[in-house]
Amino acid sequence: MWLLNAAIFFALFAFALNNQEPVTLHLFFGVQWQAPLVLVILVALILGVFLGVAVMLPLWLRARKARHPLPASSPRAGTAFDADSTLIPDPHDPRHGL
């Protein structure tokens, strides 16, 4: 595994050394930014990762909340109340049948 990580690092390092020519980005309202190509690619990668995490975070939190229901010590966990206030076991409770 260490050799694979070293090979990836040296490949990316060689890529960075071979792409140091300045490029000009033409942004909105006539703003220009001139930077080495490898820096522009790195900034684009970081922005893409940040935006991807920001978009997926609510879905991850919602899925995590769905996986971790009420604790078992809660009086309402895995049960429902009927009109007579007696406890009815939830037929979809994963602990049912254990």
C-alpha positions in Angstrom: 0.0 0.0 0.0 2.9 2.3 0.8 4.4 1.8 -2.7 1.0 2.6 -4.3 0.7 5.8 -2.3 4.3 6.8 -3.2 3.7 6.1 -6.9 0.5 8.3 -6.9 2.4 11.1 -5.1 5.3 11.1 -7.6 2.9 10.9 -10.6 1.0 14.0 -9.2 4.2 15.7 -8.4 5.5 15.2 -12.0 2.2 16.5 -13.3 2.6 19.6 -11.2 6.1 20.2 -12.4 5.1 19.8 -16.1 2.2 22.2 -15.8 3.6 25.4 -14.3 2.8 27.6 -17.3 0.6 30.5 -16.3 -3.0 30.5 -17.6 -5.5 33.3 -17.5 -9.0 32.7 -16.3 -11.6 35.2 -17.5 -14.2 35.5 -14.7 -17.3 37.6 -14.6 -17.5 41.4 -15.0 -14.1 41.5 -16.7 -12.1 40.1 -13.8 -9.1 38.0 -14.8 -7.0 35.7 -12.7 -3.6 34.5 -13.9 -2.0 31.5 -12.1 -0.1 28.3 -12.9 -2.3 25.6 -14.5 -1.7 23.1 -11.7 -3.0 25.7 -9.2 -6.1 26.3 -11.2 -6.8 22.6 -11.4 -6.2 22.2 -7.6 -8.6 25.1 -6.9 -11.2 23.5 -9.2 -10.8 20.2 -7.5 -11.2 21.7 -4.0 -14.3 23.7 -5.0 -15.8 20.6 -6.6 -15.3 18.5 -3.5 -16.6 21.2 -1.2 -19.7 21.7 -3.3 -20.3 17.9 -3.5 -20.1 17.6 0.2 -22.3 20.6 0.8 -25.0 19.1 -1.5 -24.8 15.6 0.0 -24.6 16.6 3.6 -28.4 17.0 4.2 -29.0 13.6 2.6 -26.3 11.9 4.7 -27.7 13.5 7.9 -31.2 12.4 7.0 -30.1 8.8 6.2 -28.1 8.7 9.5 -31.1 9.8 11.5 -33.2 7.2 9.8 -30.7 4.5 10.7 -30.6 5.5 14.3 -34.2 5.5 15.6 -35.2 6.2 19.2 -33.1 4.4 21.8 -34.4 1.1 23.2 -34.8 2.7 26.6 -37.5 5.1 25.2 -41.0 3.9 26.1 -42.2 4.5 22.6 -39.4 2.8 20.7 -40.7 -0.1 18.6 -44.2 0.1 20.0 -47.5 1.9 19.2 -50.4 2.8 21.4 -54.0 1.7 20.5 -57.2 3.3 21.7 -57.1 1.3 25.0 -53.6 2.5 25.8 -52.1 -1.0 25.5 -48.8 -1.5 23.9 -48.8 -3.1 20.4 -45.5 -4.4 19.1 -44.4 -2.9 15.8 -44.4 -5.7 13.2 -41.6 -4.0 11.3 -39.3 -3.7 14.2 -36.0 -5.4 13.3 -35.7 -6.8 16.8 -39.0 -8.6 16.3 -38.3 -12.3 15.9 -35.0 -12.4 17.8 
